[in-house]
Structures are given as structure tokens and as C-alpha cells.
Amino acid sequence: MNNQPYVDWGGHYLKLTWLPNKNIHDYSKVTSVHGVCFYNGNVLLVHVDGRGFNFPGGHIENG
């Protein structure tokens, strides 16, 4: 199974990685967080103006 797909995210080529058992000891390296929400066989997506549909998430803010 390939758990590192590459995506074009608004003109930026990114590698997405799933690490199901990874413990994070240095949270300063985390730059964004996204979630996949399942409900009754459906997946939740959000529509972002100018980008289209995405999984809910965002960038980390101080505090």
C-alpha cells in the first residue's frame, strides 16, 4: 500500500504521509492538520473559494 501520495495543492507539489503509530515529540515541525470525517458512508468535504473541495483542516496558529 502506498501511504505517501503526491498531490498538486494550489500549484504546490506536496507529499502526504500517513503515520498511524507515530508519536510526535517536537510539535514545532507540524505545519498543518487535516481530518477525514466519515458518517453513514459519506465523507465530509469543505469548499474553499478559489481551490475547490478539500478535507477540513488548516494551519497551526500560535496559542
LUMMIRO-539250 format. One record per residue: residue number from 1; chain; x, y, z of N, C-alpha, C, CB in turn; residue in three letters. Coordinates in pm, whole numbers, plus 50000, padded with zeros to 5 digits. Each point is the difference from the previous one (the first is absolute). Glycine has a CB too. Layout:
BEGIN
R;i;ch;nX;nY;nZ;caX;caY;caZ;cX;cY;cZ;cbX;cbY;cbZ;aa
R;NUM;A;X;Y;Z;X;Y;Z;X;Y;Z;X;Y;Z;ALA
...
//
This chain:
BEGIN
R;i;ch;nX;nY;nZ;caX;caY;caZ;cX;cY;cZ;cbX;cbY;cbZ;aa
R;1;A;50084;49881;50000;49916;50119;50000;50088;50125;50000;49817;49875;50122;MET
R;2;A;50152;50219;49792;50074;50125;49994;49938;50101;50096;50064;49956;49759;ASN
R;3;A;50005;50074;50349;49945;50095;50097;50064;50138;49986;49956;49810;50156;ASN
R;4;A;50105;50219;49729;50061;50130;49978;49964;50053;49861;50188;49938;50155;GLN
R;5;A;49684;50099;49825;49962;50054;49869;50055;50142;49982;49792;49858;50001;PRO
R;6;A;50231;50180;49876;50039;50136;49965;49879;50071;49942;50241;49931;49957;TYR
R;7;A;49738;50194;50080;49885;50076;49953;50044;50140;49954;49849;49871;50157;VAL
R;8;A;50073;50186;49753;50019;50140;49959;49903;50083;50083;50073;49937;49761;ASP
R;9;A;49977;50136;50335;49918;50077;50093;50015;50147;49965;50025;49826;50183;TRP
R;10;A;49888;50221;49729;50003;50141;49961;50130;50040;49934;49847;50046;50187;GLY
R;11;A;50210;49867;49731;50125;50031;49932;50125;49957;50076;49882;50188;49898;GLY
R;12;A;50100;49754;50219;50112;49951;50081;49996;49847;49999;49999;50209;50147;HIS
R;13;A;50113;49727;49823;50009;49854;49993;50035;49948;50139;50070;50006;49755;TYR
R;14;A;49838;49922;50309;50017;49956;50139;49994;49849;50012;49901;50215;50077;LEU
R;15;A;50172;49732;50020;49991;49858;50035;49919;49988;50128;50224;49948;49888;LYS
R;16;A;49669;49973;50108;49918;49975;50118;50042;49867;50061;49806;50133;49903;LEU
R;17;A;50213;49864;50227;50049;49879;50066;49910;49964;50117;50235;50054;49931;THR
R;18;A;49727;49820;50077;49921;49949;50112;50090;49916;50088;49787;50001;49862;TRP
R;19;A;50225;50038;50263;50082;49927;50097;49909;49963;50118;50215;50122;49930;LEU
R;20;A;49713;49767;50061;49897;49968;50099;50053;49979;50141;49874;49901;49816;PRO
R;21;A;50247;50055;50202;50052;49972;50134;50115;50092;50037;49930;49764;49972;ASN
R;22;A;50081;50349;49964;50112;50092;50023;49971;50091;50118;50057;49992;49755;LYS
R;23;A;50033;50011;50343;49990;50094;50111;50078;50126;49963;49976;49812;50169;ASN
R;24;A;49960;50303;49845;50065;50127;49967;50059;50058;50128;49840;50042;49806;ILE
R;25;A;50292;49976;50194;50067;50056;50118;50032;50148;49983;50095;49774;50046;HIS
R;26;A;49911;50273;49828;50031;50140;49972;49889;50058;49914;50250;49956;50016;ASP
R;27;A;49651;50104;50048;49885;50054;49928;50034;50123;49917;49856;49910;50180;TYR
R;28;A;50264;50145;49835;50038;50117;49920;50013;49963;49852;50118;50096;50199;SER
R;29;A;49895;49776;49769;50012;49957;49861;49865;49979;49933;50215;49893;50060;LYS
R;30;A;49677;50112;50016;49866;49984;49945;49957;50134;49942;49942;49816;50167;VAL
R;31;A;50024;50187;49703;49962;50126;49936;49851;50007;49967;50228;50011;49906;THR
R;32;A;49706;49876;50080;49856;50001;49974;49940;49867;50044;50032;50159;49805;SER
R;33;A;49836;49845;50213;49928;49881;50044;49873;49988;49918;50095;50018;50235;VAL
R;34;A;49874;49860;49722;49878;49975;49925;49933;49876;50056;50095;50108;49792;HIS
R;35;A;49775;49886;50193;49927;49885;50049;49912;49941;49893;50004;50097;50227;GLY
R;36;A;49972;49774;49783;49906;49933;49911;49884;49953;50087;50183;49926;49836;VAL
R;37;A;49698;50124;50135;49883;49970;50082;49903;49914;49920;50028;50215;50127;CYS
R;38;A;49938;49668;49927;49908;49907;49936;49869;49998;50078;50192;49859;49912;PHE
R;39;A;49695;50138;50017;49870;49990;50066;49902;49933;49905;50047;50207;50138;TYR
R;40;A;49900;49679;49901;49901;49926;49921;50044;49981;49855;49822;50092;50148;ASN
R;41;A;50303;49871;49831;50050;49975;49867;50037;50124;49921;49864;49800;50004;GLY
R;42;A;50130;50316;50059;50036;50126;49934;50131;50054;50058;49756;50051;49959;ASN
R;43;A;50309;50034;49964;50123;50067;50044;49974;50150;50001;50148;49814;49906;VAL
R;44;A;49891;50253;50203;49982;50144;50011;50108;50074;49922;49893;49969;50225;LEU
R;45;A;50066;50124;49689;50092;50087;49927;49957;50145;50023;50046;49821;49825;LEU
R;46;A;50047;50271;50165;49969;50142;50007;50035;50063;49866;50042;50007;50252;VAL
R;47;A;49884;50098;49710;50029;50071;49876;50076;50127;50033;49793;49905;49887;HIS
R;48;A;50326;50108;50057;50085;50117;50022;49999;50082;49872;50148;49877;50168;VAL
R;49;A;49811;50251;49842;49997;50087;49883;50134;50002;49930;49825;50140;50109;ASP
R;50;A;50174;49839;49762;50122;50004;49921;50078;49869;49997;50009;50238;50053;GLY
R;51;A;49955;49666;50034;50072;49872;50003;49910;49880;49975;50159;50103;50156;ARG
R;52;A;49714;49910;49875;49909;49888;49983;49979;49925;50130;50074;49979;49764;GLY
R;53;A;49896;49891;50225;49968;49919;50116;50126;49940;50063;49777;49949;49899;PHE
R;54;A;50227;50051;50234;50115;49949;50077;49949;49931;50125;50150;50183;49911;ASN
R;55;A;49937;49737;50150;49972;49949;50134;50011;50115;50098;50086;49768;49940;PHE
R;56;A;49834;50232;50168;50012;50108;50098;50138;50000;50066;49753;49986;50040;PRO
R;57;A;50297;50132;49983;50131;50012;50063;50051;50141;49991;50049;49763;49945;GLY
R;58;A;50074;50253;50094;50058;50134;49994;50140;50002;50056;49773;50096;50018;GLY
R;59;A;50280;50025;49990;50134;50020;50051;49997;50021;50151;50070;50097;49780;HIS
R;60;A;50040;49869;50282;50014;50015;50144;50020;50148;50034;50099;49766;50019;ILE
R;61;A;49830;50281;50083;50013;50138;50046;50061;50001;50139;49802;50072;49860;GLU
R;62;A;50277;50029;50171;50059;50012;50134;49888;50014;50103;50208;50109;49905;ASN
R;63;A;49810;49825;50207;49904;50009;50110;49884;49907;49984;50065;50232;50029;GLY
//
